[in-house]
């Protein structure tokens, strides 16, 4: 059985941030699947937004614009 890989705190924080972004995307009209797919497809863009200290709500608004 493969050993589970431990994620560092920064990675866990980014994942949590993306989960919050997903909620705002869904509130803006996307389905959960659409929101998840968009975040996965645009992960570099979302990483940039996270590093720029945008809130999940701000990032979702930018993504929906």
VENJOJO-V772990 format. One record per run of one state. SS is the DSSP state (helix for helix, strand for strand, loop for the rest). FROM is the first residue (numbers start at 1). LEN is the number of residues. If there is no record, write none. Layout:
# VENJOJO-V772990
ss/from/len
SS/FROM/LEN
SS/FROM/LEN
This chain:
# VENJOJO-V772990
ss/from/len
loop/1/8
helix/9/19
loop/28/4
helix/32/10
loop/42/1
helix/43/9
loop/52/4
helix/56/9
loop/65/1
